Amino acid sequence: MSVSSKLRAWQRDAVRRLLAAIQQLRLPGPSVLPVAGAVVGVYSGLAAGLFANLIALVRGLSLGFPLLVEAFRPGSEARLLLSEALTEARWHFEFIIVGVPLGLAALGLARLIEPGDGREVVRRRLEVLALLVLGALSLYYPLVGLAAVNSMLGHAPGASRSLEHLPPWFVLLLPTLGGAMVGRLLRDRPETHGHGVPEVVNAVERQGRLPARDGLLKLLASAVTIGTGGSAGREGPIVYGGAAFGSEVGRTLGFTQRELAILMASGAGAGIAASFNAPVAGAIFAMEILLREFQLRVFSPIILASVTATMVGRGVMGSAAMLERVAYTMVSGWEVVFYGLLGLVCGGLAYTFIQALHGVEEFFQGRRPGRLSELLGQQPLPVRAALGGLLVGILALAHPVVWGTGHEFANDALVRGLSLALLASGCVLKLTATALTLGSGGSGGTFFPVTVIGAMAGGAFGEVLHAMLPGVTAPSGAYAMVGMGGAVAAMTRGPLTGMMMVYELSGNYAIILPLMVTCTLASALCHVLVERRAARTKEEGLVLRRSPVRALVVWEEPVLPEMPAEALRARLLSSKATALPVRDAAGKLLGVVVASALGERLRQAGEGATVQVLMDAGPVLPADAPVSEALATLDLQATGVLAVEDGARVGVVTRLGLEGFLQGRRGASLPTHAFGVTELRR
């Protein structure tokens, strides 16, 4: 045999071996999870960039539309600005060089996998991940171009934070129109009304899912809110959007519920990382606030998601530091005491903000005493949100920190660019305006406003302290910086998140000791204040999740669906729950028949009716299902009785029985709002 023949035979054998090895390829969930986390991080970064650019576009079109029109005129100054912005944009063509071959290679590998023997899962996972990578590349470059357009619009008069040259009627009108638009967008989707983070915490804790469509709607509504001057943050919608995308990707890849929760947390943490340009803080947020665990199995997807989100976010939004880099040193050991006092101030402020936000929500929804609250509750959401926008516009005339996210004023506080009066009034007005924006029906997050509130409060605290004790205290900018971390830590009850966020944003290691003191005390105080009101409810929530319905079931002999109405009446009269389970001859539990619904149904069906016509078909609970699941199912089915099965035994559980159990556990009714903005059942 010639050398060439041997070489061809060796090649054929190598190809056969390679194809055989490919057929043995398996991609279990734990091995795919880090890659999926990285891909979800890319889309979280894209979502953060899209959201920031939507806000800038809404603001730019509202205030600088003539400049956009001028950009189409050859030789105009606007066209030169646009050309310069496009030239200086961070295109990162290396993403194409790396991403396209990887995506195409994964698609090609998927084509080589033959069907059967469980290989469809491997093929689907390769195809989904490859298409997601290629799709991300197709979205990245248009976003960079949009960022360049927004950079040009940023030169329009009024596109900056200064509102002095704008007519007062315009400052009032713009947030009013924005509120009306957001109210119209969200009017028919009540599930999107939250602030973002609590919904994600709920989904991760209960291992549920978040629809990607709701995430996109929340991004759009929040962009309109902030772009038209509403006082809200952009991180909440990004957290929700990142988690929703992670949920959809995880379900498509066939992950388990636990892996799905980790992927949702990865997307949410990546959203924080991209929004604040703080990858470590984003990862810690996902582990401390969402998953509440720091185990090795969750590190890889969360860290990779934060890294890729930050890279993409920097490409779209730039890598400039959000905060001014302020030199800091501790002047004396006495400052530890003062930073501890600042932590208590931040904890009290965060609790005040939580209460104000819930109070405004209740007032606008008609759940507060008084004729005005009742009247507002009768109005549609667009009217309520528009009124909230009008009130925010009035506050913006008094202090421009109210307008939008207001994070530029945090920088002014860091460099002592604001007087004590502006710092103190800015803290109060920003808190009030954010509660009005979100409580009236606007959309947005709370992190950005809380950082501004903390900077204002810390700056005012530092100004007073430095004036009294100039020899033993640092300038007020240091206290403003630490106040930001304290406010975030108190709001989230996550001291590590507050510490790392401000540490990354400041780039100053010397600030870490004051941050540790302030964030810990702020978080502890706010937690105690919230727990004082919610401790009983949280204990009840734990009881609801741990108590099976078995002890509350009324065990009954089931009836057959063929039983006539006359015989059924006699059985119902002897029933302890005035309801009976219905089971067919094959032993399958079909639902329940309830005495209270019998009369109307008999009139409609006639005296010859059987149980089959009179019963309520519905879900069947196992006897070990928790009480919380039973209550949720009753609410979902809008019924008062459910069938329960425990092996051969069957029975019913009633809403009255469950409510009696609750009253026995707590002895009092629940408060309407037992939890803060991010304080959920743990």
ABEGO torsion letter per residue (X at the ends): XBAAAAAAAAAAAAAAAAAAAAAABBBBAAAAAAAAAAAAAAAAAAAAAAAAAAAAAAAAAAAAAAAAAAAABBGBAAAAAAAAAAAABBAGAAAAAAAAAAAAAAAAAAAABBBEGGAAAAAAAAAAAAAAAAAAAAAAAAAAAAAAAAAAAAABBGABABAAABBAAAAAAAAAAAAAAAAAAAAABAAAABAGAAAAAAAAAAGBBBBAAAAAAAAAAAAAAAAAGBBBBAAAAAAAAAAAAAAAAAAAAGBBAAAAAAAAAAAAAAAAAAAAGBAAAAAAAAAAAAAGBBBAAAAAAAAAAAAAAAAAAAAAAEABBABBBBBBBBABAAAAAAAAAAAAAAAAAAAAAAAAAAAAAAAAAGABBEAAAAAAAABBAAAAAAAAAAAAAAAAAABAAABEAGAAAAAAAAAGABBAAAAAAAAAAAAAAAAAAAAAGBBEBAAAAAAAAAAAAAAAAAAAAAAABAAABBBAAAAAAAAAAAAAAAAAGBAAAAAAAAAAAAGBAAAAAAAAAAAAAAAAAAAAAAAAAAAAAAAAAAAAAABBAAAABBBBBBBBAABBAAAAAAAAAABAAGBBBBBBAAGBBAEBBBAAAAAAAAAAAEAABBAAAABBBBBBBBAABBAAAAAAAAAAAGBABBBBBBEABBBBBBAAAAAAAAAAAAGBBBBABABBAABBBX
